Amino acid sequence: MRVTIATSQEGGTPKRHALLAFYYLFLATGVVALGYAGYAVLDRYWFQGVETSKFDTVSAPAEVRAVEVAPISEGGVIGEIEVPSVRLKAIVVQGDSEKLLRRSVGHLPETALPGEAGNIALAGHRDGLFRPLKDVRPGDAITLRTQDQEFEYQVEWTAVVPPTAMQVIQPTSEPALTLITCFPFYYVGGAPERFIVRAREMSVIPRAPSAP
């Protein structure tokens, strides 16, 4: 009987070691994942804070004038978007790469820039800066600020579409703003659909000069 028990215990040791190894592997993976998620959140807040401070202290022109839309390099700051009704306020940069969208709202390069005719398309992560869009409603106001001007929009409609619905970013005959994020908002993993917010331009006003 003693021999049988000893043999059983010796045979079970490798299994216990394997289970422990898997346990520590999963634990380490979880720690790394949580660490990366924490870093991503902190990096986003740091970037938004720094760029918002810079943007708010830029001196805007004191007089109304025609603004020439100049090319913007990838990652360059375009301005700031604000949706007061859902407490969304974020820096907008040029480009829609994963790296840029982790810390900012991205402008789709193939669409119009603020000040140009047509459809301005902005993208953001549903679990990041664009999470508040889940509560946006038709009639809500949106402001898109650049160094020189403020573009005021009003939400016309929202929709859920497949990722292949490229018509939402096509040029429009009237100035428009299109916001894009993944859907459902609380989906785990790669979300299968896209949530769209379409707004029409209501007015354009010059930004007031910053206080010295």
Secondary structure by P-SEA (a helix, b strand, c coil): caaaaaaaaaaaaaaaaaaaaaaaaaaaaaaaaaaaaaaaaaaaaaaaaaaaaaaaaccccccccbbbbcccccccccbbbbbcccbbbbbbbcccccccccccccccccccccccccbbbbbbbccccccccccccccbbbbbbcccbbbbbbbccccccccccccccccccccbbbbbbbccccccccccbbbbbbbbbcbbbbbccccc
